[in-house]
Every structure is written in structure tokens, then in C-alpha cells.
Amino acid sequence: MGVIRYEPLFLAYVRRCRGLSQQLDMGKAKVEHTNMFFRQPGLPSPFDSKKFQRRALSNAYLTGGVYTWIGSKNLVCTMEFIVRSIVSDSINGFHILVIMFRVILREALPQRLCKGINEHLKMMSRNLSV
């Protein structure tokens, strides 16, 4: 068995688009892999800490919720992941608010702005053609 240690490097990135890798199954797999990791016997510090384990599980639920939302836009399943994330470690509540705010700014607000701008342009073009 190998040695587990912290390395401050980015080793992987998450794709931000709809696809097979971001769906409900991938969200569930993220949580299950996190649970499997912490079931290993003899984990070194800090991995053996209950506080660390709760935080990691909370992050797994949060990431699972993001995967589910991006992949399927399934609000019910996404909210289940978010609630479980907060129950696992309430500190993630703040991070969830930040993520939801970003999603609203990135997705919902631009769509409404574009719709409003398009309606305004149509009204202007009608007025010019009269």
C-alpha cells in the first residue's frame, strides 16, 4: 500500500458542460468513493480525524450536487446533495450560497437580460419601421 500525503498541486479538473461524466450517477459515485476511502484501515493523520472525514464527505456531496446540476438540471436530486452536504458539515452552507449566487449570475441572470434586451430591440425596430 502506498503513502498518502498532501501535495499542493492541481491533479485534475472538472469539465463544466453537460455530458455523461456530470450526471446523477457521477454525483453518487463521488460520495461512494469518498466513503470507500475513509473505510480503509489505518489511515494516517489528518485522514483519521472525524472532523476531516465529515468535511470531506460534505465536499463530496457538494461536488455531487454540482455534477448533477450541470449534467441534468435535476433540481430535486441537486437539492438532496446540497442538504446532505450541509448535514455532513454545516460550514459548507456558506460555500453553497456562493456557488448558487455564481450559478444565478452565470446562467439565470444573463438569460433574463438577453431576453429583455431582445424584446427591447424588437420594440425599437417596430417603432423605427412605423
N, CA, C and O atoms as a GROMACS GRO file, in nm:
protein
  520
    1MET      N    1   0.083  -0.117   0.000
    1MET     CA    2   0.000   0.000   0.000
    1MET      C    3   0.088   0.124   0.000
    1MET      O    4   0.192   0.127   0.066
    2GLY      N    5   0.046   0.227  -0.074
    2GLY     CA    6   0.124   0.349  -0.086
    2GLY      C    7   0.109   0.442   0.032
    2GLY      O    8   0.033   0.414   0.125
    3VAL      N    9   0.181   0.551   0.028
    3VAL     CA   10   0.177   0.652   0.134
    3VAL      C   11   0.085   0.765   0.088
    3VAL      O   12   0.092   0.809  -0.027
    4ILE      N   13   0.000   0.810   0.177
    4ILE     CA   14  -0.090   0.922   0.146
    4ILE      C   15  -0.030   1.047   0.206
    4ILE      O   16   0.004   1.052   0.324
    5ARG      N   17  -0.019   1.150   0.121
    5ARG     CA   18   0.032   1.277   0.172
    5ARG      C   19  -0.028   1.390   0.089
    5ARG      O   20  -0.078   1.369  -0.022
    6TYR      N   21  -0.023   1.508   0.144
    6TYR     CA   22  -0.078   1.626   0.079
    6TYR      C   23   0.024   1.683  -0.018
    6TYR      O   24   0.141   1.700   0.017
    7GLU      N   25  -0.020   1.713  -0.139
    7GLU     CA   26   0.063   1.782  -0.238
    7GLU      C   27  -0.018   1.902  -0.288
    7GLU      O   28  -0.128   1.882  -0.338
    8PRO      N   29   0.031   2.023  -0.276
    8PRO     CA   30  -0.045   2.141  -0.318
    8PRO      C   31  -0.043   2.162  -0.470
    8PRO      O   32   0.000   2.266  -0.518
    9LEU      N   33  -0.089   2.062  -0.544
    9LEU     CA   34  -0.090   2.068  -0.690
    9LEU      C   35  -0.229   2.036  -0.743
    9LEU      O   36  -0.302   1.959  -0.682
   10PHE      N   37  -0.265   2.095  -0.857
   10PHE     CA   38  -0.388   2.056  -0.925
   10PHE      C   39  -0.357   1.932  -1.007
   10PHE      O   40  -0.272   1.935  -1.096
   11LEU      N   41  -0.427   1.824  -0.977
   11LEU     CA   42  -0.404   1.700  -1.050
   11LEU      C   43  -0.517   1.667  -1.146
   11LEU      O   44  -0.501   1.583  -1.235
   12ALA      N   45  -0.629   1.733  -1.130
   12ALA     CA   46  -0.743   1.707  -1.218
   12ALA      C   47  -0.834   1.829  -1.220
   12ALA      O   48  -0.832   1.911  -1.128
   13TYR      N   49  -0.912   1.838  -1.323
   13TYR     CA   50  -1.009   1.945  -1.338
   13TYR      C   51  -1.145   1.885  -1.367
   13TYR      O   52  -1.154   1.772  -1.416
   14VAL      N   53  -1.250   1.959  -1.339
   14VAL     CA   54  -1.386   1.915  -1.366
   14VAL      C   55  -1.434   1.985  -1.492
   14VAL      O   56  -1.421   2.107  -1.505
   15ARG      N   57  -1.488   1.908  -1.583
   15ARG     CA   58  -1.545   1.964  -1.704
   15ARG      C   59  -1.673   2.039  -1.669
   15ARG      O   60  -1.752   1.990  -1.589
   16ARG      N   61  -1.695   2.155  -1.727
   16ARG     CA   62  -1.814   2.235  -1.699
   16ARG      C   63  -1.909   2.234  -1.819
   16ARG      O   64  -1.934   2.338  -1.880
   17CYS      N   65  -1.960   2.117  -1.852
   17CYS     CA   66  -2.057   2.107  -1.960
   17CYS      C   67  -2.142   1.984  -1.936
   17CYS      O   68  -2.107   1.896  -1.857
   18ARG      N   69  -2.255   1.978  -2.006
   18ARG     CA   70  -2.341   1.862  -1.991
   18ARG      C   71  -2.276   1.743  -2.061
   18ARG      O   72  -2.216   1.757  -2.167
   19GLY      N   73  -2.289   1.627  -1.999
   19GLY     CA   74  -2.234   1.508  -2.058
   19GLY      C   75  -2.245   1.390  -1.964
   19GLY      O   76  -2.300   1.402  -1.854
   20LEU      N   77  -2.194   1.277  -2.008
   20LEU     CA   78  -2.204   1.156  -1.928
   20LEU      C   79  -2.132   1.166  -1.795
   20LEU      O   80  -2.173   1.103  -1.697
   21SER      N   81  -2.025   1.242  -1.790
   21SER     CA   82  -1.946   1.248  -1.666
   21SER      C   83  -2.007   1.338  -1.560
   21SER      O   84  -1.960   1.339  -1.447
   22GLN      N   85  -2.110   1.415  -1.594
   22GLN     CA   86  -2.174   1.501  -1.494
   22GLN      C   87  -2.323   1.469  -1.486
   22GLN      O   88  -2.406   1.546  -1.534
   23GLN      N   89  -2.354   1.359  -1.425
   23GLN     CA   90  -2.493   1.323  -1.405
   23GLN      C   91  -2.510   1.268  -1.265
   23GLN      O   92  -2.414   1.261  -1.187
   24LEU      N   93  -2.631   1.228  -1.235
   24LEU     CA   94  -2.662   1.178  -1.101
   24LEU      C   95  -2.570   1.064  -1.061
   24LEU      O   96  -2.523   1.060  -0.947
   25ASP      N   97  -2.544   0.971  -1.151
   25ASP     CA   98  -2.458   0.857  -1.118
   25ASP      C   99  -2.318   0.902  -1.079
   25ASP      O  100  -2.257   0.844  -0.989
   26MET      N  101  -2.266   1.004  -1.145
   26MET     CA  102  -2.132   1.053  -1.110
   26MET      C  103  -2.134   1.122  -0.974
   26MET      O  104  -2.036   1.114  -0.899
   27GLY      N  105  -2.243   1.190  -0.942
   27GLY     CA  106  -2.255   1.250  -0.809
   27GLY      C  107  -2.255   1.145  -0.701
   27GLY      O  108  -2.187   1.159  -0.600
   28LYS      N  109  -2.333   1.038  -0.723
   28LYS     CA  110  -2.338   0.928  -0.625
   28LYS      C  111  -2.202   0.859  -0.615
   28LYS      O  112  -2.160   0.821  -0.506
   29ALA      N  113  -2.134   0.843  -0.729
   29ALA     CA  114  -2.002   0.777  -0.730
   29ALA      C  115  -1.901   0.860  -0.651
   29ALA      O  116  -1.816   0.803  -0.581
   30LYS      N  117  -1.909   0.991  -0.661
   30LYS     CA  118  -1.817   1.078  -0.586
   30LYS      C  119  -1.831   1.055  -0.436
   30LYS      O  120  -1.732   1.044  -0.364
   31VAL      N  121  -1.956   1.047  -0.390
   31VAL     CA  122  -1.982   1.024  -0.248
   31VAL      C  123  -1.936   0.884  -0.207
   31VAL      O  124  -1.873   0.867  -0.103
   32GLU      N  125  -1.967   0.784  -0.288
   32GLU     CA  126  -1.929   0.646  -0.255
   32GLU      C  127  -1.777   0.629  -0.251
   32GLU      O  128  -1.727   0.559  -0.163
   33HIS      N  129  -1.705   0.690  -0.343
   33HIS     CA  130  -1.558   0.680  -0.342
   33HIS      C  131  -1.499   0.748  -0.218
   33HIS      O  132  -1.400   0.702  -0.162
   34THR      N  133  -1.560   0.857  -0.177
   34THR     CA  134  -1.514   0.923  -0.055
   34THR      C  135  -1.536   0.833   0.066
   34THR      O  136  -1.448   0.819   0.151
   35ASN      N  137  -1.654   0.771   0.074
   35ASN     CA  138  -1.682   0.677   0.183
   35ASN      C  139  -1.586   0.559   0.181
   35ASN      O  140  -1.536   0.516   0.285
   36MET      N  141  -1.560   0.505   0.061
   36MET     CA  142  -1.468   0.391   0.048
   36MET      C  143  -1.329   0.428   0.098
   36MET      O  144  -1.263   0.349   0.166
   37PHE      N  145  -1.284   0.549   0.065
   37PHE     CA  146  -1.151   0.593   0.108
   37PHE      C  147  -1.141   0.591   0.260
   37PHE      O  148  -1.042   0.543   0.316
   38PHE      N  149  -1.242   0.644   0.328
   38PHE     CA  150  -1.236   0.655   0.474
   38PHE      C  151  -1.265   0.524   0.546
   38PHE      O  152  -1.248   0.516   0.667
   39ARG      N  153  -1.310   0.423   0.474
   39ARG     CA  154  -1.328   0.290   0.535
   39ARG      C  155  -1.197   0.211   0.540
   39ARG      O  156  -1.192   0.104   0.601
   40GLN      N  157  -1.093   0.262   0.478
   40GLN     CA  158  -0.965   0.192   0.480
   40GLN      C  159  -0.909   0.191   0.623
   40GLN      O  160  -0.917   0.291   0.694
   41PRO      N  161  -0.854   0.079   0.665
   41PRO     CA  162  -0.796   0.074   0.800
   41PRO      C  163  -0.662   0.147   0.807
   41PRO      O  164  -0.587   0.151   0.709
   42GLY      N  165  -0.634   0.204   0.923
   42GLY     CA  166  -0.501   0.262   0.950
   42GLY      C  167  -0.469   0.388   0.872
   42GLY      O  168  -0.354   0.409   0.835
   43LEU      N  169  -0.567   0.472   0.846
   43LEU     CA  170  -0.538   0.597   0.775
   43LEU      C  171  -0.454   0.690   0.863
   43LEU      O  172  -0.481   0.702   0.983
   44PRO      N  173  -0.353   0.755   0.805
   44PRO     CA  174  -0.271   0.847   0.885
   44PRO      C  175  -0.345   0.978   0.911
   44PRO      O  176  -0.448   1.006   0.850
   45SER      N  177  -0.290   1.056   1.002
   45SER     CA  178  -0.344   1.188   1.032
   45SER      C  179  -0.323   1.281   0.912
   45SER      O  180  -0.217   1.271   0.850
   46PRO      N  181  -0.411   1.365   0.876
   46PRO     CA  182  -0.537   1.402   0.937
   46PRO      C  183  -0.656   1.319   0.887
   46PRO      O  184  -0.770   1.344   0.926
   47PHE      N  185  -0.630   1.220   0.801
   47PHE     CA  186  -0.737   1.143   0.739
   47PHE      C  187  -0.816   1.060   0.839
   47PHE      O  188  -0.929   1.020   0.811
   48ASP      N  189  -0.759   1.033   0.955
   48ASP     CA  190  -0.827   0.953   1.057
   48ASP      C  191  -0.919   1.037   1.145
   48ASP      O  192  -0.993   0.982   1.227
   49SER      N  193  -0.916   1.168   1.130
   49SER     CA  194  -0.997   1.259   1.211
   49SER      C  195  -1.143   1.258   1.163
   49SER      O  196  -1.169   1.267   1.043
   50LYS      N  197  -1.237   1.248   1.257
   50LYS     CA  198  -1.380   1.252   1.223
   50LYS      C  199  -1.417   1.387   1.161
   50LYS      O  200  -1.498   1.392   1.068
   51LYS      N  201  -1.358   1.495   1.212
   51LYS     CA  202  -1.385   1.628   1.158
   51LYS      C  203  -1.342   1.635   1.012
   51LYS      O  204  -1.414   1.689   0.928
   52PHE      N  205  -1.224   1.583   0.981
   52PHE     CA  206  -1.173   1.580   0.844
   52PHE      C  207  -1.264   1.496   0.755
   52PHE      O  208  -1.296   1.534   0.642
   53GLN      N  209  -1.307   1.382   0.807
   53GLN     CA  210  -1.394   1.292   0.731
   53GLN      C  211  -1.530   1.356   0.702
   53GLN      O  212  -1.581   1.344   0.591
   54ARG      N  213  -1.587   1.426   0.801
   54ARG     CA  214  -1.716   1.496   0.779
   54ARG      C  215  -1.701   1.603   0.673
   54ARG      O  216  -1.787   1.619   0.586
   55ARG      N  217  -1.590   1.676   0.680
   55ARG     CA  218  -1.566   1.783   0.582
   55ARG      C  219  -1.550   1.725   0.442
   55ARG      O  220  -1.605   1.779   0.345
   56ALA      N  221  -1.476   1.617   0.431
   56ALA     CA  222  -1.455   1.553   0.300
   56ALA      C  223  -1.586   1.499   0.244
   56ALA      O  224  -1.613   1.513   0.125
   57LEU      N  225  -1.668   1.437   0.329
   57LEU     CA  226  -1.796   1.385   0.284
   57LEU      C  227  -1.888   1.500   0.242
   57LEU      O  228  -1.959   1.490   0.142
   58SER      N  229  -1.886   1.608   0.317
   58SER     CA  230  -1.966   1.726   0.281
   58SER      C  231  -1.923   1.779   0.144
   58SER      O  232  -2.008   1.813   0.061
   59ASN      N  233  -1.794   1.787   0.122
   59ASN     CA  234  -1.743   1.833  -0.008
   59ASN      C  235  -1.780   1.736  -0.120
   59ASN      O  236  -1.809   1.778  -0.232
   60ALA      N  237  -1.781   1.606  -0.090
   60ALA     CA  238  -1.820   1.507  -0.191
   60ALA      C  239  -1.968   1.526  -0.229
   60ALA      O  240  -2.002   1.520  -0.347
   61TYR      N  241  -2.053   1.548  -0.130
   61TYR     CA  242  -2.195   1.575  -0.158
   61TYR      C  243  -2.210   1.704  -0.238
   61TYR      O  244  -2.289   1.710  -0.333
   62LEU      N  245  -2.136   1.806  -0.201
   62LEU     CA  246  -2.144   1.933  -0.272
   62LEU      C  247  -2.100   1.917  -0.418
   62LEU      O  248  -2.167   1.966  -0.509
   63THR      N  249  -1.989   1.848  -0.439
   63THR     CA  250  -1.943   1.823  -0.576
   63THR      C  251  -2.042   1.737  -0.652
   63THR      O  252  -2.067   1.760  -0.770
   64GLY      N  253  -2.099   1.637  -0.584
   64GLY     CA  254  -2.202   1.554  -0.647
   64GLY      C  255  -2.322   1.636  -0.690
   64GLY      O  256  -2.380   1.611  -0.796
   65GLY      N  257  -2.359   1.732  -0.609
   65GLY     CA  258  -2.470   1.821  -0.646
   65GLY      C  259  -2.438   1.906  -0.767
   65GLY      O  260  -2.522   1.928  -0.853
   66VAL      N  261  -2.314   1.954  -0.773
   66VAL     CA  262  -2.272   2.033  -0.889
   66VAL      C  263  -2.274   1.945  -1.015
   66VAL      O  264  -2.326   1.988  -1.118
   67TYR      N  265  -2.220   1.823  -1.006
   67TYR     CA  266  -2.222   1.731  -1.121
   67TYR      C  267  -2.366   1.708  -1.167
   67TYR      O  268  -2.395   1.712  -1.286
   68THR      N  269  -2.455   1.683  -1.071
   68THR     CA  270  -2.595   1.654  -1.104
   68THR      C  271  -2.661   1.773  -1.170
   68THR      O  272  -2.733   1.757  -1.268
   69TRP      N  273  -2.637   1.891  -1.117
   69TRP     CA  274  -2.700   2.011  -1.174
   69TRP      C  275  -2.648   2.038  -1.315
   69TRP      O  276  -2.726   2.062  -1.406
   70ILE      N  277  -2.517   2.034  -1.332
   70ILE     CA  278  -2.458   2.061  -1.463
   70ILE      C  279  -2.501   1.956  -1.566
   70ILE      O  280  -2.530   1.988  -1.681
   71GLY      N  281  -2.505   1.831  -1.523
   71GLY     CA  282  -2.536   1.723  -1.617
   71GLY      C  283  -2.682   1.706  -1.649
   71GLY      O  284  -2.716   1.667  -1.761
   72SER      N  285  -2.771   1.734  -1.553
   72SER     CA  286  -2.910   1.701  -1.576
   72SER      C  287  -3.009   1.812  -1.544
   72SER      O  288  -3.126   1.803  -1.582
   73LYS      N  289  -2.963   1.917  -1.472
   73LYS     CA  290  -3.053   2.024  -1.425
   73LYS      C  291  -3.167   1.968  -1.340
   73LYS      O  292  -3.276   2.026  -1.336
   74ASN      N  293  -3.142   1.855  -1.274
   74ASN     CA  294  -3.242   1.791  -1.188
   74ASN      C  295  -3.237   1.860  -1.051
   74ASN      O  296  -3.150   1.831  -0.969
   75LEU      N  297  -3.332   1.950  -1.029
   75LEU     CA  298  -3.331   2.032  -0.908
   75LEU      C  299  -3.351   1.948  -0.782
   75LEU      O  300  -3.286   1.974  -0.680
   76VAL      N  301  -3.440   1.849  -0.786
   76VAL     CA  302  -3.468   1.768  -0.667
   76VAL      C  303  -3.342   1.693  -0.622
   76VAL      O  304  -3.306   1.698  -0.504
   77CYS      N  305  -3.277   1.624  -0.714
   77CYS     CA  306  -3.155   1.549  -0.679
   77CYS      C  307  -3.043   1.643  -0.636
   77CYS      O  308  -2.968   1.613  -0.543
   78THR      N  309  -3.031   1.756  -0.705
   78THR     CA  310  -2.928   1.854  -0.667
   78THR      C  311  -2.950   1.902  -0.524
   78THR      O  312  -2.856   1.912  -0.446
   79MET      N  313  -3.076   1.933  -0.490
   79MET     CA  314  -3.107   1.980  -0.355
   79MET      C  315  -3.081   1.872  -0.250
   79MET      O  316  -3.040   1.902  -0.138
   80GLU      N  317  -3.105   1.746  -0.284
   80GLU     CA  318  -3.074   1.636  -0.191
   80GLU      C  319  -2.925   1.634  -0.159
   80GLU      O  320  -2.886   1.620  -0.043
   81PHE      N  321  -2.842   1.649  -0.262
   81PHE     CA  322  -2.697   1.653  -0.240
   81PHE      C  323  -2.660   1.773  -0.153
   81PHE      O  324  -2.578   1.760  -0.062
   82ILE      N  325  -2.719   1.888  -0.180
   82ILE     CA  326  -2.687   2.009  -0.104
   82ILE      C  327  -2.727   1.994   0.043
   82ILE      O  328  -2.650   2.030   0.132
   83VAL      N  329  -2.846   1.941   0.069
   83VAL     CA  330  -2.890   1.920   0.207
   83VAL      C  331  -2.797   1.823   0.279
   83VAL      O  332  -2.758   1.848   0.393
   84ARG      N  333  -2.760   1.715   0.213
   84ARG     CA  334  -2.668   1.618   0.275
   84ARG      C  335  -2.531   1.681   0.301
   84ARG      O  336  -2.465   1.650   0.400
   85SER      N  337  -2.490   1.770   0.211
   85SER     CA  338  -2.362   1.840   0.231
   85SER      C  339  -2.366   1.924   0.358
   85SER      O  340  -2.272   1.923   0.438
   86ILE      N  341  -2.476   1.997   0.376
   86ILE     CA  342  -2.488   2.083   0.495
   86ILE      C  343  -2.501   1.999   0.622
   86ILE      O  344  -2.444   2.035   0.725
   87VAL      N  345  -2.576   1.888   0.615
   87VAL     CA  346  -2.591   1.800   0.732
   87VAL      C  347  -2.456   1.739   0.770
   87VAL      O  348  -2.425   1.725   0.888
   88SER      N  349  -2.376   1.702   0.671
   88SER     CA  350  -2.244   1.642   0.698
   88SER      C  351  -2.150   1.741   0.763
   88SER      O  352  -2.076   1.705   0.855
   89ASP      N  353  -2.152   1.866   0.716
   89ASP     CA  354  -2.065   1.970   0.772
   89ASP      C  355  -2.128   2.105   0.741
   89ASP      O  356  -2.125   2.151   0.627
   90SER      N  357  -2.184   2.169   0.841
   90SER     CA  358  -2.261   2.292   0.820
   90SER      C  359  -2.178   2.408   0.768
   90SER      O  360  -2.234   2.505   0.717
   91ILE      N  361  -2.046   2.400   0.779
   91ILE     CA  362  -1.960   2.507   0.727
   91ILE      C  363  -1.979   2.523   0.576
   91ILE      O  364  -1.959   2.632   0.522
   92ASN      N  365  -2.016   2.416   0.508
   92ASN     CA  366  -2.036   2.425   0.363
   92ASN      C  367  -2.156   2.510   0.326
   92ASN      O  368  -2.172   2.544   0.208
   93GLY      N  369  -2.240   2.547   0.421
   93GLY     CA  370  -2.355   2.632   0.391
   93GLY      C  371  -2.313   2.761   0.322
   93GLY      O  372  -2.377   2.803   0.225
   94PHE      N  373  -2.206   2.824   0.370
   94PHE     CA  374  -2.157   2.947   0.309
   94PHE      C  375  -2.109   2.922   0.166
   94PHE      O  376  -2.140   2.999   0.076
   95HIS      N  377  -2.034   2.814   0.147
   95HIS     CA  378  -1.983   2.781   0.013
   95HIS      C  379  -2.098   2.754  -0.083
   95HIS      O  380  -2.091   2.790  -0.201
   96ILE      N  381  -2.203   2.691  -0.033
   96ILE     CA  382  -2.319   2.661  -0.117
   96ILE      C  383  -2.385   2.792  -0.162
   96ILE      O  384  -2.424   2.805  -0.278
   97LEU      N  385  -2.399   2.887  -0.071
   97LEU     CA  386  -2.456   3.016  -0.108
   97LEU      C  387  -2.373   3.084  -0.215
   97LEU      O  388  -2.428   3.142  -0.309
   98VAL      N  389  -2.242   3.079  -0.202
   98VAL     CA  390  -2.154   3.140  -0.302
   98VAL      C  391  -2.172   3.072  -0.437
   98VAL      O  392  -2.182   3.139  -0.540
   99ILE      N  393  -2.175   2.939  -0.438
   99ILE     CA  394  -2.192   2.865  -0.563
   99ILE      C  395  -2.327   2.896  -0.627
   99ILE      O  396  -2.335   2.919  -0.748
  100MET      N  397  -2.432   2.898  -0.546
  100MET     CA  398  -2.565   2.927  -0.600
  100MET      C  399  -2.570   3.068  -0.656
  100MET      O  400  -2.632   3.091  -0.760
  101PHE      N  401  -2.506   3.163  -0.590
  101PHE     CA  402  -2.502   3.300  -0.639
  101PHE      C  403  -2.430   3.305  -0.774
  101PHE      O  404  -2.476   3.374  -0.865
  102ARG      N  405  -2.319   3.234  -0.787
  102ARG     CA  406  -2.246   3.230  -0.913
  102ARG      C  407  -2.331   3.170  -1.024
  102ARG      O  408  -2.332   3.220  -1.137
  103VAL      N  409  -2.403   3.062  -0.994
  103VAL     CA  410  -2.489   2.998  -1.093
  103VAL      C  411  -2.597   3.094  -1.139
  103VAL      O  412  -2.626   3.104  -1.258
  104ILE      N  413  -2.656   3.165  -1.044
  104ILE     CA  414  -2.761   3.262  -1.080
  104ILE      C  415  -2.703   3.370  -1.170
  104ILE      O  416  -2.764   3.408  -1.270
  105LEU      N  417  -2.586   3.422  -1.133
  105LEU     CA  418  -2.524   3.526  -1.215
  105LEU      C  419  -2.485   3.474  -1.353
  105LEU      O  420  -2.502   3.543  -1.453
  106ARG      N  421  -2.432   3.353  -1.357
  106ARG     CA  422  -2.380   3.299  -1.483
  106ARG      C  423  -2.490   3.247  -1.575
  106ARG      O  424  -2.481   3.262  -1.697
  107GLU      N  425  -2.596   3.186  -1.518
  107GLU     CA  426  -2.695   3.121  -1.600
  107GLU      C  427  -2.828   3.194  -1.607
  107GLU      O  428  -2.875   3.228  -1.716
  108ALA      N  429  -2.888   3.219  -1.494
  108ALA     CA  430  -3.024   3.273  -1.493
  108ALA      C  431  -3.028   3.420  -1.532
  108ALA      O  432  -3.109   3.460  -1.616
  109LEU      N  433  -2.941   3.500  -1.473
  109LEU     CA  434  -2.944   3.643  -1.499
  109LEU      C  435  -2.914   3.677  -1.645
  109LEU      O  436  -2.988   3.756  -1.704
  110PRO      N  437  -2.808   3.622  -1.705
  110PRO     CA  438  -2.782   3.655  -1.846
  110PRO      C  439  -2.898   3.617  -1.939
  110PRO      O  440  -2.926   3.690  -2.034
  111GLN      N  441  -2.965   3.504  -1.911
  111GLN     CA  442  -3.077   3.465  -1.995
  111GLN      C  443  -3.188   3.569  -1.985
  111GLN      O  444  -3.247   3.606  -2.086
  112ARG      N  445  -3.216   3.615  -1.866
  112ARG     CA  446  -3.321   3.716  -1.849
  112ARG      C  447  -3.279   3.848  -1.912
  112ARG      O  448  -3.360   3.917  -1.975
  113LEU      N  449  -3.152   3.884  -1.896
  113LEU     CA  450  -3.105   4.008  -1.957
  113LEU      C  451  -3.114   4.001  -2.109
  113LEU      O  452  -3.159   4.095  -2.173
  114CYS      N  453  -3.070   3.888  -2.165
  114CYS     CA  454  -3.075   3.871  -2.311
  114CYS      C  455  -3.219   3.878  -2.360
  114CYS      O  456  -3.246   3.941  -2.462
  115LYS      N  457  -3.309   3.815  -2.288
  115LYS     CA  458  -3.450   3.818  -2.327
  115LYS      C  459  -3.502   3.961  -2.323
  115LYS      O  460  -3.570   4.005  -2.415
  116GLY      N  461  -3.470   4.034  -2.217
  116GLY     CA  462  -3.513   4.174  -2.205
  116GLY      C  463  -3.454   4.261  -2.313
  116GLY      O  464  -3.524   4.346  -2.369
  117ILE      N  465  -3.326   4.242  -2.342
  117ILE     CA  466  -3.261   4.320  -2.447
  117ILE      C  467  -3.322   4.290  -2.583
  117ILE      O  468  -3.348   4.381  -2.662
  118ASN      N  469  -3.346   4.160  -2.610
  118ASN     CA  470  -3.408   4.124  -2.739
  118ASN      C  471  -3.547   4.185  -2.754
  118ASN      O  472  -3.581   4.235  -2.860
  119GLU      N  473  -3.626   4.181  -2.646
  119GLU     CA  474  -3.760   4.242  -2.652
  119GLU      C  475  -3.750   4.392  -2.674
  119GLU      O  476  -3.829   4.450  -2.749
  120HIS      N  477  -3.654   4.456  -2.609
  120HIS     CA  478  -3.634   4.600  -2.625
  120HIS      C  479  -3.593   4.631  -2.770
  120HIS      O  480  -3.643   4.727  -2.828
  121LEU      N  481  -3.503   4.553  -2.826
  121LEU     CA  482  -3.460   4.575  -2.965
  121LEU      C  483  -3.575   4.554  -3.063
  121LEU      O  484  -3.587   4.630  -3.160
  122LYS      N  485  -3.658   4.453  -3.039
  122LYS     CA  486  -3.774   4.430  -3.127
  122LYS      C  487  -3.868   4.550  -3.121
  122LYS      O  488  -3.918   4.595  -3.224
  123MET      N  489  -3.893   4.602  -3.000
  123MET     CA  490  -3.982   4.717  -2.984
  123MET      C  491  -3.923   4.838  -3.055
  123MET      O  492  -3.996   4.913  -3.120
  124MET      N  493  -3.793   4.858  -3.044
  124MET     CA  494  -3.729   4.971  -3.111
  124MET      C  495  -3.739   4.958  -3.262
  124MET      O  496  -3.765   5.056  -3.332
  125SER      N  497  -3.718   4.836  -3.314
  125SER     CA  498  -3.723   4.818  -3.459
  125SER      C  499  -3.865   4.839  -3.510
  125SER      O  500  -3.884   4.891  -3.620
  126ARG      N  501  -3.967   4.800  -3.431
  126ARG     CA  502  -4.106   4.826  -3.470
  126ARG      C  503  -4.131   4.976  -3.476
  126ARG      O  504  -4.195   5.024  -3.569
  127ASN      N  505  -4.083   5.048  -3.377
  127ASN     CA  506  -4.103   5.193  -3.372
  127ASN      C  507  -4.035   5.262  -3.489
  127ASN      O  508  -4.088   5.360  -3.543
  128LEU      N  509  -3.916   5.212  -3.529
  128LEU     CA  510  -3.842   5.273  -3.641
  128LEU      C  511  -3.910   5.246  -3.775
  128LEU      O  512  -3.905   5.329  -3.866
  129SER      N  513  -3.975   5.130  -3.786
  129SER     CA  514  -4.036   5.094  -3.914
  129SER      C  515  -4.172   5.159  -3.935
  129SER      O  516  -4.227   5.154  -4.045
  130VAL      N  517  -4.226   5.221  -3.830
  130VAL     CA  518  -4.359   5.286  -3.843
  130VAL      C  519  -4.350   5.421  -3.907
  130VAL      O  520  -4.452   5.488  -3.924
   0.00000   0.00000   0.00000
